[in-house]
Amino acid sequence: EAARNPQATAPQRVSVLEVRPLEIERFVRGYGTARALASADVPARVGAVVESISPGFAAGARVAKGDTLIKLDASDFLEQVTMAEQAMRAIDSQATLLDAQERAALASAELARADRDLAATDLSRVEKAAADGAAQPREVERALQARSGASRAAGSAEDAVAQIAPRRATRAAERASNQAKLELARLSAERCTVVAPI
């Protein structure tokens, strides 16, 4: 049996709490990345040295659509524009010269054809006279040579006229090529200004 303490002591006082149910919100700690609702990549579409950067162009800065961000050095492209324009002027002047050459070639061909026809008529007249005994054989030979020479001259003149069309087509192709180079150079010069798309 356990021993008993003969002195009576007051009971021990204990603090108590009244417990009631209470709703609380769950707390969660998380990590993530914030993304812009609208974003755009703005690459340089031409290769050139950066000439200047807009003072307000920095990470996180606000920009409006069309604001200039970066300017590239466009001097090379502007030189290409000048060269293409000069080439176009040269081709236009060659086309004017070709028109004059065409007029001259057509006139020469007309005269050469008339000479050939006259030489053929003269040859037939001399041959008829020789058949009647009124012309010498050497006169027939001279008339034959004259007709051959006139035929060669007419053929050369017609060949010169025939060469005009291919030369004109070549000039037209060169002009179209230089026009494309001119447009590309102008477009490249415009692309040297990089603007905000959004």
Disulfide bonds with the S-S distance in Angstrom:
none
